[in-house]
Amino acid sequence: MNDPDNWLTAALCGGDPDKWFLEGVRPQSAKQLAVRAAKTACRRCPVKLRCASEILRIESGQPAEMRAGVFAAMTPEERAAVDPVVQARKRVAA
C-alpha cells in the first residue's frame, strides 16, 4: 500500500466494493446474512478507516435512502446517522 491514492488495492473487498451493494438481495433474511458477512470482512480490513473517511466525504449530506452498499462496516442508515450534515438538517426540521 505504498500509493496513498490506491488504497483500495489493500481492501479486503479486493478493490471491488460493488460486492457489498446488497439492496437487491431477497429475501430479507438472506440480505441480513449478506450484510453481516460484509460487516465482518470490513471490520478486519486494513483500510477500514480510509474507506470510512472516503465514503462519508463522498456521501456527505445525502439521506440514507440516497446511499447504498456496505462500506467500512456501515450500512447506508448507519452512515447517515453519523453524517453531521444529515443530523444538522434533522435538528433544524424538528
N, C-alpha and C positions, 0 to 999 in steps of 0.2 A: 504494500500500500504506500508506495513512495510518491505517487502522484496525488496530491490532495484533491484535485478535481475529478479523479477517477475512483472515488471511494466505493462506488457500487461494486467494483470487482472483488472487494473483500467481504461483501454482504453474503450472509448465509442463503439468501434467496437467489444467489447466483447472478446477481445483477439483473434479475428478471422479476421485479416486484409485481408484475402483472399476475403472477401465480397466486397472489393474495387478494385479488379482486373477486370477492365471494358473493356479491349481491345476487347473482342468478342461481346460486346453489339452492336446491329444493330437495326434500322437504326441510322444514326449519330445523329439525334435529340433525340433519346432515350438515347444514350450514353452521350450527353451533359447534359441531365437531371440527369442521374445517377452520373456523375462527380460532378455536382452542389450539389446534396444531400450528397455525400461523403465528399466534402469540408466543407459543413455546419456542419456536425457531427464532423469532425476533428477540426474545429475552436473552438468548445465548449469543446473539450476533455481535461481532466485534465493532461494528459501526452503528449500533443502535442509536447512540446519542446524535451522531451526524445525521442519520436518517430522520430522527425526530425534528432536529433543527431545520432541515431542508423541507420536510413536508409541512411543518407548521408555518414556515415562511411562505411557501407556495400557496397554501390554503387560507392564509390569514383573512379573517373577516367572513369567510364563507360559512353558512349554516350547515349543520350535519347532513341535511338532505342533498347538498351540493357536493359532498365529499364521497369518496369511495375507497374501498380496499383497507387492508390492514397494513399499517406502517409503524415501525418502532413499537410493536406490541400494543397498538391502539386502534380501535375501531373508529369509523367516522364520528360517531357520537362522543366517544371519549376524547378525540382530538378537538372537537368543537367545545367541549366542556372546559378545556384548558386554554382555549384561544381568548386572549384578553379583549380583542375587538368584539367577538361574539358576546362575551359576558357583559361588556360595557353596553352594548345595544340592548341586551335583555334588561339591564338595570334601568336604562332610560325609558324603555317601553312599559315598565311596571308601574 
